[in-house]
């Protein structure tokens, strides 16, 4: 499904930003890059340097003179804007963005980003189905072009590869309460020999606190044996 996503850069001003965008796209498995009216001769030296191992994306990027042609191969266009615009378009959250992608399985999405200095114009946004704002601090909302692309690439990658973000690791079976009780009894006997429970009137509450501490654990058999060994070793002279 990664091939269903394309990235459109409208009137980018810096070659190094396009190179960084290409690198982020490749990091997350995307390769469709459309560029509309770049403000420099594309590609330039800085584009190549910053793209690092993603220059293949730069080489096959498509250059257009107008947005109409650049968006023609997409079914749904989502524009990125740092501020909410007073136009008749649906502004969506990241949660909405995820839901739209999940619901529209066979749709070709275009993600449109504006020039570094000014962002997308209202005319640019008029081509969109949705306008997405990346949540940031209210004190400083402007994001670098390549940073915006990186965040969106990552968010789409998370949506398409949820299994990578599930907690993994071997789940050890917790030891039985019988074994934990044996450990606790062993510990209490050792503490008795050390006259730990002083004053006498607080003994029961101290035992209750020890129970609360140890019984809420879910150690494996191996972890319980280690804990028992530690306790035993500390009791030796």
Buried (B, 14 or more C-beta within 10 A) or exposed (E): EBEBBBBBBBBBBBBBBBBBBBBBBBBBBBBBBBBBBBEEEBBBEBBBEBBEEBBEBBEEBBEBEEBEEBBEEBEBBBBBBBEEBEEEBEEBEBEBBBEBBEEEEEBBBBBBBBBBEEBBEEEBBEBBBBBBBBEEEEEEEEBEBBBBBBBBBEBBBEBBEEEEEEEEEEEEEBBEEEBBEEBBEBBBEBBEEEEEBEEEEEBEEBBEEBBEEBEEEEBBEEBBBEBBEEBEEEBEE
